Amino acid sequence: MTATTRYTKVAIILHWLIALAIFFMIGLGWYMTDLPKDGPKQIAFDLFDLGIYSWQLSEPGSPRMFYFNLHKSIGLTLFALILFRVYWRVTHTPPAMLSSYKAWERKLATGTHHFLYLLMVAIPLTGLLMSLNSKFGINWFGMHVFDGVDNKEVRHTFEELHELGANLVIALIIVHIVGAFKHHFLDKDATLSKMSLK
């Protein structure tokens, strides 16, 4: 493997695409858990009540059911993207850290990246296992994929792990963003440019 100073275009696109998807999924997770379980059924949904896009269903469902299924569908797609990203990372050498990094910065950056990758795999995996142990199973954008086994105790365990992972990834993303801004605005080094398509 040869040394490189920048991430590949594929790695950069995956980084930003997955980052945006994670932000969306966290927001969607917060939004959908506050929806009532006995909401009125309907055939079309104004997505997040923004008046931008109306999503048509093949059969009526409650808002909670709709947004939970949307979360599962995007989550399954995101999981596939993350697995591909892990494969790409393993098979393509990332750029070396700058020589200007202090020892603690190297350790923090390495630990944060490794933990982020771990959580990026663990969060959708626990979500998948949680759904498989529910009575609803998994539909992918309206197409039935897996039946649920309706094991409440196991589902609850994976639900707690899923929520814990989401909270941890939020904290790590904050550390990641603060570190990137520090290098860009205070240190004025080339760290952030490694993940730019320019």
CORLINNOR-V128634 format. One line per field, one symbol per residue. ss: DSSP state (H for helix, E for strand, L for the rest). burial: I if it has 24 or more other ideal C-beta (glycine too) atoms within 12 Angstrom, else O. Layout:
# CORLINNOR-V128634
ss: ???
burial: ???
This chain:
# CORLINNOR-V128634
ss: LLLLLLLLHHHHHHHHHHHHHHHHHHHHHHHHHLLLLLLLLEEEEEHHHLLLLEEEEEEEELHHHHHHHHHHHHHHHHHHHHHHHHHHHHHLLLLLLLLLLLHHHHHHHHHHHHHHHHHHHHHHHHHHHHHHLLLLLEEELLEEEELLLLLHHHHHHHHHHHHHHHHHHHHHHHHHHHHHHHHHHHLLLLLHHHHLLL
burial: OOOOOIIOOOIIOIIOOIIOIIOOIIOIIOOIOOIOOOOOOOOOIOOOOOOOOOIOOOOOIOIIIIIIIIIIIIIIIIIOIIOOIIOIIOOOOIOOIOOOOOOOIOOOIOOIIOOIIOIIIIIIIIIIIIIIIIOIIIIOOOOOOOOOOOOOOOIOOIIOIIOOIIOIIIOIIOOIOOIIOOIOOOOOOOIIOIIOOO
